[in-house]
Amino acid sequence: MERLRANEPESSQPKAPTLRMSEPAILSLQRTAGNQAVCRAIAAGTLAREETADKPLSGVTVTPQKATLPLEAGTSITAAAKPAGVTGVKWTLEAGTASAAAGTKIDETTGVVSVDAKQPGGTLKAKATNAVSFGDAPFRVIEKPKDIASTASSVAGNYEAHFTHTFNSSGAGQSGLADANINEKFDSHSAKTPFGDDFQLTANAAGSKGWFLSSAGAMNTVDKVSISTAGIDAAPFVKNASNPSPAKALPQGFKMTQKLHARTLPSDTLEDAPFTTTEHVRELVEKDGKLAMRIGAGKASEHIPYVGPAVFRSAKADKTTVEASPAKPKSGKWAQNEVQVSVDGEGKNPKPTFSIQGEKLGCSVSASGVVKIGDTAGTITVRAGGTKSYDEVKITITAKAAAAGTPSSPHAALDPSVVGGEGGEERGDHQHAGNADEAA
């Protein structure tokens, strides 16, 4: 009987199917059924994790998109793949406008970027790859400026000039300054001037964007420096007959210190300390013999011609000594000697008027400065300029010289008829006597 049963085929029990669950579901089961029970089920093959195929990536994001170097405290650059929960992603870094420095790396699992202290500014790419797709996204690290390398300038109107600074980088090079942002601060928006009223400055408002920098380190827009023409009068500082001893000499003006601050990202705030300073200069000067307003900033300045109230100086005559004219005839034209007087005028409508101060000595002066000399010897003073600002020049008039052939001795001036005899005989006798004297 037992042998017979032994020859009978054994009955086979159907195997229970394996239950497949997602990772979140298995974690939930572990919390409810216990970790050991779940592990035994997995070992027995009755429970398994659900295997899901990698899904294609729909995109990549990097946060923050821009960050200044060195990174702000607490800032972490992190890449993330889309859609959320996509699996099998491996992260790598690729070069953009900059290459990754030796210590700049991305965690291949988490997408967190660590930045080398010597990382050049520019763009890098975070690349995500899984079994079925890949994607990437750029991000930018930005160096901060250090100081002004050069300044370009141009005149933009009366007493206004525009300045474009190019900056050196505090990092690897100027190309790393692309997209850097700076702004200005002044300790005071008011300044004392030698021209009268205080100067009131209009500067960039707090919170404004200031200036962005290019990959060459240059400002993308100009810095405007100006002063109103009103109230700027050069007369008190110019030496001439109306002001023979100026209380103050040129140049005269004032300076205001512009403090330049770098903007740090991603916090989008200006650093407390300026990275450099420069003087905004507004001063009245004399350049190449001409009055000008010098407007300066950084490493450049512009000299703009003076346009204030007219100022006159350097009066001169083409002859400072001249012979008196012949006596004025009773009729007919008087042939007078002439002297041309001129004066240097600058400012608004510098058209001079001319006049003779004190004794005129028979002289006169025209509207164009031509002096007609009288017949009396002496010295005249010609004034040229305006009512408040003018200069003067003196002209010495000498007595008219005797005409050629004019008798110089009393004897020669006698009338021959008074001496007696005819003129020819008297001259012959005189000459003869002379010859006898010489012979003797």
TORKEKOL-961676 format. One record per residue (C-alpha): x negated, y, z negated; residue in one letter. Coordinates in pm, whole numbers, plus 50000, padded with zeros to 5 digits. Layout:
BEGIN
XYZA...
//
This chain:
BEGIN
500005000050000M497285023449907E495315012750213R498295019850427L498565054750284R494975059750343A495425052850712N498225077750741E497265111750866P497065139250601E499755164950624S498345200350709S499595230550515Q500115261650726P497555289150640K498955321850513A498405350750755P495835377350666T497355409750552L495625439950703R495835472750524M494355506750575S491585519050352E493885543150163P496425515050110A493775491349973I492575518249732L496145522849613S496535485049568L493375483649362Q494855509049124R498095489449083T497065452549110A493565456148979G490245456249148N489435419349077Q492685406549227A492185427049542V488585415249575C489685378349539R492335383649808A489795398850042I487355370049970A490095344350033A490915360550363G494475368950269T493705406050266L491555426450501A490805462550580R492435474950893E489915480651166E490635512851363T488865522251681A487085556251695D489285583851822K488035609852069P486885643351926L489005673452018S486525699451896G483915711051646V483955740451404T481075755951209V481645777150900T480465804350871P479935813451235Q477315839651144K474945841450850A472025864450774T468615851250676L467755842650409P471175827750336L473265844850073E473405827149738A476025799949749G476335800350127T476435766350300S476675762750676I478895732550745T480075716351068A483395697451092A484865675651366A488435677651493K490945662451456P490655658651081A489845622950978G488155613251304V485765584551232T482345573251333G480915608551366V477175614151360K475775649751346W472705664151518T471295699151578L470495712951923E468745745152029A470665775252150G468885808552190T466635796451906A465125762851823S465445746751484A462425752051260A460795721651101A462875724050786G466195732850952T468295701150961K471895689150961I473085660250747D474145633851003E477075622850788T478395654450618T477495680850879G475895703450616V473045724650758V469945732550554S467945762550682V464165765650679D462825797850525A460915803450851K463915797751078Q463975822951366P467195841551424G469415831351713G472055805251796T471925767951720L474435740751810K475975715251576A476755683951783K479165656451675A479025622051845T481065590151797N481525558752005A483905574552252V483155611952270S481055641252158F481495678552100G479455708151983D479835743651858A477325772251825P476565792351515F474225821751466R471625829551204V470545866151198I467285881651085E467275914850902K465435946151025P462325958150842K461455992750972D461636015551278I459326004951561A460196032851806S462826059051881T464296071252210A465936105752212S467856129352438S469436164052420V473236162852405A474116199652377G473276231252185N471456219651870Y472556183451915E470346153551997A470996116152018H468606089751885F468316052351947T466016033651711H464396000251784T463545980351472F460915955351372N462245923051224S461565910450873S461615875351021G460085857451317A460665884051584G462895911051727Q464995886251930S466285873051599G467885907051528L470655901051784A474015909051619D472365923451308A474315952651166N473105983450979I474666014850836N473596047650676E473866063650336K472846098350212F472356109049852D474236141049930S476326153850221H475416190050146S472086208150191A470706242950125K469486260950435T467396292250504P470126304350741F472766313750484G475656289950420D475086254450296D475076226950559F477846200950536Q477006166850681L479416144050864T478066108550825A479376073450892N482306066450663A481966040150392A483176007050529G482546016350891S480655992251114K477606014251169G475316001051441W474805966051581F471385956051712L470455939152037S468065910152092S465405937052147A466135951751804G467685983351952A470826000851825M473835995252050N475036031152008T473246063751932V472746082051605D473976117751655K472156145951475V473336181851513S473906215751352I476286243651445S474816273251633T476856296951417A474866315651155G471406306651284I469636339751348D465916339851422A465506377451369A464506375350998P461626351951084F460226369151397V457566396251375K458206427251585N458596464851541A461996460351375S460566434051136N456826440651104P456356418450796S458816389150790P459526376150438A459396340650574K457546327150875A458576299651114L459276270751098P462416273850887Q464936246050831G465726215950614F465626178050606K468066151650486M466956116250405T468926089550589Q468856055950410K469426026050637L470985994850484H471315960250638A474685942650637R474555907450496T476795879250620L479125861650566P480045884650274S480075914250517D478575938450264T475725963450281L472695955050073E472225978049775D468645987649863A467816004250198P465375985150416F463916018350542T464516055850537T464026083750790T464346121550785E467036139750979H465296172351070V466976205151158R464566234651180E463946266251377L460446265651523V458216282151779E456976258552050K454796269452340D455586305752264G459356300652266K461946298351989L463636264551960A465726243651725M463956210951650R466326181751591I464546150151477G465146114751349A462966083851327G459926087151551K461276113151794A462506148951808S463976172652065E463256209952098H466406227952210I466166264552324P467306290452072Y470816303752150V471466326151848G471606364451839P469106379952078A465586385251945V462966407252114F459196407552073R455896411852259S456696445352423A453986455052670K453146481452930A451366473953255D449186504853173K448696515752814T446676546252924T447806567953213V446996602353349E449556629953315A451586637453623S450966669953809P452956700153695A456586698253785K457196718554102P459806746054105K461506728154392S461216695754582G460486660754459K458236656154156W455596629354223A455276614253876Q453006586553761N454826554953645E454356527453385V456376495153372Q457406483953022V458706448752954S459676428152646V460276391152575D463876383752481G465376350752361E468766339352245G472236349052359K472316375352638N468766388652579P469106419652798K466986447952652P467616485152647T464736509952668F464266543252498S461496567752404I461116573552033Q459826607051902G458136632252133E458966625352496K456226648152645L458316652852956G458636615053008C461756594453075S462526557053092V464986538653314S467316509753227A464796486153386S461876498953176G460186521553431V458596551153248V458216583553444K455176601453302I455436638753230G452736665453275D451756667952908T448946648252745A449636628452425G451126595352313T454686582752355I456416552752195T458746531652410V461256509252230R462606478152404A465256454052279G468516456052089G469976475551801T468786451751525K465866434051689S463416453151900Y459746458651969D457736489352068E454686498052277V452626529952281K451406546952599I448566572252589T448806600652841I445516617852927T445156653153069A445146655353441K441596657553584A440546688453786A441066685154161A437976677954374A436206709954496G437756732054230T435236759954133P433506752953808S431416785653755S432666821653718P430296834653988H431566810054245A435076820354168A434556857054259L436306871854563D433656879754831P435346913254904S434676924254548V430926916954574V430666938454885G429826933855256G431216905855461E431126871855327G428606858755579G426076885555508E426316881455134E425866844155165R422886849455398G421226873955161D421796850654867H420396821455049Q417466841255163H416636853454817A416776818954709G414256808454969N411896836154865A412106825254506D411346789754604E408356801154815A407026821954533A
//
